[in-house]
């Protein structure tokens, strides 16, 4: 069945890189997404990657996709306090998004 | 362009009551999806509407229903509320839906069932 898994917490020091990992199971997904949710706010699309790509870079964000292992990662370079949020990995399937549980990114000063 | 709006933002109901939540998509968007977010279950898909037709439905009981109007605005209804229905209900709109169209989310309606 479809399932998206990610670890629940990640703690990094300000200025370091953060790497959030995700595994998915639906090999037919054409797009994979990373969303950010800040406290009291809705979900904001950070970036996405098409399934025929291996990597996508957008300023401080780098997405890596390993289709063979169904593994997706999001790297945030030079992590700032404003990056504190919950990050969700999601895959599309039949007009809906299948979500991971979300990884809470904690920034240490 | 105005974003996705959801009303009300907060709602408190008691068990057994029913509730209607409203979502106004971004102008020009024809697809509206609804999600339930809870600490225990995370984000779960409820249903998706496009041009007033439900195209997909998640695994929720029949107490959860929705509809979409000709102006693309959507409502969802929950009847006979249970304590477990307490959640943040998120609405998202996109131009057509399908494999890639960015979904824009509203701020959500926080429903508390007492």
Interface residues (C-beta under 8 A of the other chain):
Chain A: X30 X31 X41 X42 X43 X44 X45 X48 X50 X88 X90 X92 X94 X95 X96 X97 X98 X99 X100 X101 X102
Chain B: X4 X31 X33 X35 X42 X43 X44 X45 X48 X50 X55 X56 X58 X90 X92 X97 X98 X99 X100 X102 X103 X104 X105 X106 X107 X108
